[in-house]
Amino acid sequence: MTQRTRPFVLTAGLLLASLTPLATAAGATAETPHVKAELLAPASAVQPGETIRLGLRQRIAPHWHTYWLNPGDSGLPTRIAWTLPDGARADAIEWPAPSRFTIGPVSNYGYAGEVTLISTLHVPADLKPGARFPVKATVDWLVCNEVCIPEQVELSLELPVIAAGTPRQTGNPLIDKAVAALPAASPWPVQLEKGPGGLRLAADSPALAALQPVEAWFYAAEWGKTQHATPQPMSLEGDRFSLRFAPGEAPPAVGETVAGILSLHDAAGRRHDFQITAEVAAAPPGSLDTALPAPAAAPGATATAPGADDSLQLGAALLFALLGGLILNLMPCVFPVLSIKALSLLRHAHQAPRETRLQGLAYTAGVLASFSLLAGVLLALKAGGSEVGWGFQFQSPVFVLGVAYLMFAVGLSLSGLISFGAAAAGVGAGLAGKPGYAGSFFTGVLASVVATPCTAPFMGAALGFALAQPAPVLLAVFLSLGLGLALPYLLLSFWPALQRLLPRPGAWMERLKEGLAFPMYGAAVWLVWVLAQQAGPNAIAIALGGMLAIAFAAWLTHHSHGARPLARHGGRGLAMLALTAALGGGYLGVSGDNARAASAAPLAGQVWEPYSKARFDALRAEGKPVFVNFTAAWCITCLANEKLALSSPDVEAAFHKAGITYLKGDWTNKDPQISAHLADFGRSGVPLYLLYPAGSSDKAAVQVLPQLLTPASVLAAIDHAAVQSLSSPPSSSLAKE
């Protein structure tokens, strides 16, 4: 598979957590750090029932670029969300022909310098003269140089409404110029053929030949129809023009209609752009059998924008995800759940092998269904403009509270204090080791839920790769991760010989089952602590009150069995009321404006400072060494690393001796600055540990530490950074001083 990212996925400098606009403005103009935007109108007033063309002008900072409708191998097209009066509507953007931006084997389509995007506006016919016609546009774009930054502005115009035929000032040279620059419809018919060696666009036209093109390029309007970086060789023999290009990751089928822009360049450097629409036909046998050569990396060029994990291919990502899923089984968040299923397997060792295998398949189905759902939610949120990643759901206090309630209820069930009814067998009794496919399925669901706050070795690179890929690739990586999580129990259920490695069943199993309730209670306590970091100390009372209500509801339900109808219905009614109070009160108490951000301030005597981009940039501008720890209260791996490695006296002393500033970035709640920094290193979640040496401004010199730390590994990184500082030249900022 070629090294490329889905165009509708943010790349190179971003991935995960909700995206906050970098700039917002009310008015016809707005400015972000890299783009000046302006909403243009063609006249000083509007008339009822007319059609006008509005323009979005973008003046882009030098060395930066935005993207076309099809961004190419990476990027994101500019999008406009219109807010218009009733009855008015705006057509889709009319795109001028793009330019190509190539780095090694990666090619993007977009605009540099200045561009004006045109959109046709239909004015309602029932407007009354003398009224005002407001137009508001929320515009999002991705602007890239060596990193990619999402930006958003709000632009608005308010035009007076005048009667038809009333004199007004018309004409806007910027809009007129942009409309004139739009690609013209092709004046000649074209043929598009597909063969084993790729695609070929051809035309027999004296008018085309008269342009004397020496170079051509076809920009497919839809992503994946062509390879964006593979050369497109052109030939012109008499009046016969042909252009070869390689099919992309979603190649067109015979009979499918393909649209795009054909750009012709003549010997004088003039460019001629034409809108092309053609139906794909099968090439004559033997005429299109040889494939085009793959693009070669330009000398000194990198394959993609810095920060992406470009060396990772699909096969390696799937393998890393599988290994990461396997290791998740040993994490404290998952191991108790797996132990429960292993006990269930021992208890029912006498059952038929077929039954055991079906139990294993049901558990695996629960895991894979959960990971598929998680992948789908990620894709939906990213398509909606959110920046999300692994463990993102734990940034929601409501989700954290819900999982805390679930862990508490499971603990009560394992302790034998309550017994869930049939409706909850999958989550309650099934988790306690009782038979049933629903129980096995929902055990897989639970294992998936509790796995997300953990990050295992190999997972970071695989997830960073997946979240910058098309939907099928992301789903494949997530399913591979889920398969790794489910694999141990699946193997035990399919190969009875492996069960001999487990201890013999006996009375100890019941004691162990009851003992496994305490990790569940511990998980609930930890999640309440996480909730307090997110929503404040009052959340502790809310969570404990909810747990009390859940225990009361379960007790009522248990003792209503066998009771008289009136008592049974009354008990169940009170139980439902208690559950409603727990869930509804919890939601209202920790959601929305009631939640507060966790405090990032260090306590007295601590060696770290809270991370902010401004502080980080200031330290790097001074050439100082910096260690950055991106963490979250809900990340078990992060907390273990901080306790066992980063808080050790030897490591703290080494930081002080080397003059390293320790910054801690808390991702417990959404933080776009941290999300952008994570994405700059191709990561989709925490933990991430970065050590920047003194003096060097070269990103290649930054050390990315492993996801599982030891004091020795951190000390070795500090020593290596000291050697780098001695051997590296001063950074440009230091040289200026």
C-alpha positions, -999 to +999 in steps of 0.1 A: +000+000+000+013+034-008+021+059+019-008+082+019-036+095+041-073+099+033-078+134+022-107+139+046-085+131+076-063+158+091-027+149+086+009+158+095+001+182+124-032+171+139-053+142+150-077+138+181-098+158+208-124+185+199-112+212+175-115+248+187-113+274+159-080+292+158-097+325+148-132+337+146-145+370+133-178+388+126-177+409+094-168+406+058-131+400+066-113+379+092-076+369+097-060+338+111-023+333+117-019+320+081-049+331+060-067+364+055-103+357+044-129+380+029-165+375+018-171+393-015-205+404-029-210+414-066-233+443-059-242+468-033-277+455-029-298+425-039-331+422-058-359+397-051-356+365-071-321+371-086-291+349-086-257+363-076-223+349-072-205+354-039-167+350-035-146+337-006-112+353-010-082+337+008-048+353+009-025+327+022+008+333+040+040+325+020+051+289+020+016+277+032-012+263+011-049+253+015-067+225-004-089+218-034-121+197-035-099+166-038-069+174-016-048+145-029-028+122-007-034+143+024-053+174+035-088+187+039-108+208+015-122+242+025-158+240+036-184+267+039-215+264+061-240+291+051-266+307+074-292+324+052-327+339+054-356+316+048-360+307+011-324+315+002-299+288-007-263+286-018-249+262-043-217+241-038-183+258-042-171+263-078-135+254-076-107+270-097-080+246-110-056+236-082-018+234-081+003+204-071+024+203-040+047+173-039+070+160-011+086+128-022+060+102-032+031+123-017+013+148-038-014+173-027-038+195-046-045+230-034-038+267-036-009+290-025-007+328-026-043+338-032-075+321-043-112+331-046-138+304-043-171+311-059-206+301-047-239+309-064-266+324-041-303+322-049-322+352-035-359+345-025-385+361-047-407+372-018-382+396-003-396+431+004-377+462-008-363+481+021-355+449+041-320+437+049-306+405+035-280+390+060-255+364+048-233+345+072-206+319+064-187+297+088-156+287+069-132+259+078-099+251+061-067+232+067-035+253+060-002+234+057+035+240+054+057+215+073+028+211+097-010+213+091-032+236+111-071+237+110-085+272+111-120+286+112-135+320+106-170+335+106-178+360+079-209+380+074-225+405+050-257+424+052-271+438+019-301+460+015-330+447-006-341+469-035-369+466-061-361+449-094-348+475-119-336+499-093-301+513-101-273+500-080-236+496-080-226+463-096-194+445-105-166+432-083-133+428-101-122+401-077-153+380-084-152+387-121-115+376-122-123+344-102-153+335-124-132+340-155-105+317-141-129+288-135-122+259-158-142+260-190-163+230-200-144+208-224-152+219-260-143+185-273-154+150-264-130+128-244-127+091-239-116+075-207-104+039-209-094+013-183-071-016-187-048-038-167-021-011-168-042+018-156-063+045-171-060+066-202-078+098-212-079+105-249-093+130-274-092+135-311-094+173-316-076+198-338-085+225-314-068+207-285-038+200-307-036+237-316-029+245-280+004+226-284+005+212-249+039+199-237+026+188-203-008+178-189-023+167-157-058+153-148-071+163-114-099+138-105-126+155-085-132+125-063-105+111-040-090+077-048-099+076-085-063+082-095-029+081-078-019+117-071+019+114-072+024+089-100+036+107-132+010+112-159+028+108-193+012+127-222+014+120-259+003+142-289+004+126-323-013+148-349-047+156-335-047+126-311-041+135-275-037+109-247-028+110-211-020+080-189-026+079-151-025+052-125-057+041-107-059+051-070-072+033-039-108+036-051-104+031-088-134+038-111-152+008-126-160+003-162-193+022-168-187+047-140-186+084-148-155+103-137-152+141-134-123+163-130-101+191-144-077+186-173-048+211-172-027+216-203+006+236-202+021+249-234+057+257-242+052+294-232+041+284-197+005+292-203-021+270-186-054+259-200-079+243-177-110+223-188-138+206-169-139+169-180-166+144-175-163+109-191-177+074-187-150+047-182-149+022-210-128-010-213-096-004-232-090-026-263-072-058-255-034-053-254-036-015-256-032-007-219-014-035-203+018-019-189+015-002-155+031+032-149+062+033-127+057+042-091+068+077-081+104+081-068+112+102-038+128+135-046+164+140-034+163+151+002+126+150+003+106+133+030+077+110+022+051+130+041+049+160+063+070+157+095+053+140+124+035+113+107+046+077+112+053+073+076+074+042+078+044+022+089+026+002+063-007-015+066+007-049+073+029-036+101+001-015+115-022-046+117+006-066+133+013-038+159-024-035+166-027-073+172+003-073+195-010-042+213-044-060+218-027-091+232-007-070+257-039-052+268-050-084+284-022-080+310-032-044+318-049-039+352-080-025+334-086-057+315-070-086+334-099-090+359-125-093+332-103-119+313-099-138+346-137-140+351-140-156+317-112-180+324-129-191+356-161-196+337-142-218+312-129-239+341-162-242+358-178-255+326-149-276+314-172-306+312-194-291+286-192-301+249-163-287+229-187-271+205-204-252+233-170-240+246-161-228+211-194-209+207-187-192+240-153-181+227-168-169+194-195-149+213-169-132+235-148-124+204-179-111+186-186-087+216-150-074+214-151-069+176-185-053+177-173-029+203-142-019+184-162-016+152-186+008+170-157+027+184-142+031+150-175+042+136-179+068+163-144+081+156-151+084+119-184+101+124-168+127+149-139+133+126-162+138+096-181+163+117-148+183+123-139+169+158-104+159+166-105+126+185-085+096+192-079+066+215-096+069+249-114+101+238-147+090+254-130+092+288-128+129+283-165+130+289-175+132+326-208+115+318-190+085+302-166+082+331-195+082+356-214+056+336-184+033+335-179+038+373-215+028+379-209-003+356-178-013+375-196-010+408-225-030+397-203-058+384-184-058+417-217-063+436-226-092+413-192-109+418-195-105+455-228-123+454-245-094+471-269-089+443-282-110+414-292-093+382-323-104+364-324-119+330-325-086+313-291-078+327-276-113+325-252-103+298-236-076+320-242-091+354-245-128+358-227-135+325-197-115+338-198-136+370-190-167+349-224-181+343-232-198+309-249-180+281-239-165+248-253-131+258-231-132+289-200-140+268-209-113+242-213-086+268-182-097+286-164-089+254-181-055+253-171-048+289-135-059+282-135-034+253-149-006+274-124-010+302-095-014+278-097+021+264-080+039+292-050+017+288-023+020+261+000-009+254+033-010+236+029-011+197-005+006+200+006+042+196+021+038+162-007+016+149-035+039+161-016+070+149-014+054+115-050+042+115-065+076+123-048+092+093-061+066+069-093+059+049-123+044+068-116+008+056-080+009+068-090+025+102-116-002+107-091-030+098-066-017+124-093-014+151-105-049+143-070-062+145-066-045+179-099-061+191-088-095+178-056-093+198-077-085+229-100-114+223-073-139+212-063-155+245-098-165+255-106-175+219-075-198+219-085-214+252-120-221+240-108-237+207-079-257+219-088-277+250-051-288+254-043-252+264-068-255+293-045-280+309-022-250+317-049-236+339-053-249+375-080-275+383-114-263+392-124-264+429-138-244+458-110-218+453-128-206+421-157-192+441-133-174+465-113-161+435-145-149+418-155-130+449-119-117+452-121-103+417-149-080+428-123-059+445-105-049+413-139-038+401-145-017+432-110-003+428-118+006+392-149+024+404-130+043+430-103+053+405-130+065+380-146+086+407-112+102+413-109+108+375-144+123+376-133+147+404-104+159+382-129+166+354-160+179+372-148+191+406-151+177+442-189+178+441-188+150+415-176+126+442-208+131+462-229+127+430-211+095+421-213+080+456-250+089+458-256+072+425-238+040+436-259+040+467-290+042+446-278+014+423-272-009+453-306+000+467-323-007+433-305-041+430-314-051+465-351-042+459-351-061+426-335-092+443-360-093+472-390-087+450-386-121+434-412-145+448-430-117+466-467-110+463-477-091+431-483-058+449-450-060+467-432-072+436-445-044+415-439-018+442-403-030+447-395-029+410-411+005+408-389+018+436-359+002+419-366+020+387-370+052+405-337+047+423-319+039+390-335+069+373-323+091+402-288+076+399-285+080+361-305+112+357-289+130+387-255+119+376-260+132+341-273+165+352-246+169+379-215+163+358-225+173+322-224+207+304-217+238+324-216+218+357-183+203+347-150+221+351-116+216+338-091+197+359-065+219+376-031+217+360-013+236+387+016+217+403+018+213+441+046+228+460+078+208+457+068+192+424+093+194+396+069+198+367+051+228+352+017+228+334+021+225+296+010+253+274+020+259+238+031+294+247+054+282+275+067+254+254+075+277+225+092+302+248+115+275+263+124+262+228+131+297+216+155+301+245+172+268+234+165+251+267+160+213+270+124+203+276+107+171+287+070+169+278+047+144+294+013+141+278-009+123+303-045+120+315-061+111+348-081+083+331-049+068+315-037+039+338-005+035+318+003+072+323-003+071+360+019+040+364+047+056+345+045+088+365+045+069+398+072+044+390+096+063+367+090+101+364+085+106+401+116+086+412+142+106+430+169+097+405+149+109+376+139+142+393+176+148+403+187+141+367+161+166+354+174+192+378+211+185+370+206+187+332+185+219+335+156+202+318+122+218+322+095+192+328+061+201+313+030+180+320+002+182+294-031+171+310-054+156+284-080+145+309-104+170+293-102+181+257-073+203+249-068+213+212-032+224+218-023+190+233-041+173+205-022+192+178+012+183+196+002+146+197-007+146+161+026+163+152+042+131+163+017+108+146+000+098+179-037+096+186-037+095+223-017+094+256+008+087+269+035+104+248+069+114+262+091+138+243+126+149+253+139+180+233+176+185+236+191+219+243+200+242+214+188+220+185+158+231+166+158+199+144+127+178+150+147+147+142+167+153+174+136+149+196+136+116+215+102+098+216+104+076+248+086+042+250+050+041+263+061+019+293+088+038+312+114+027+338+138+050+357+166+035+337+150+043+303+143+079+313+179+084+327+193+070+294+173+094+274+185+123+296+221+112+291+216+110+253+201+145+252+232+158+270+254+143+243+231+157+216+234+192+231+272+191+231+273+180+195+245+201+179+250+236+165+230+264+181+195+269+169+186+298+147+169+316+176+200+313+196+222+325+168+201+356+165+207+364+201 
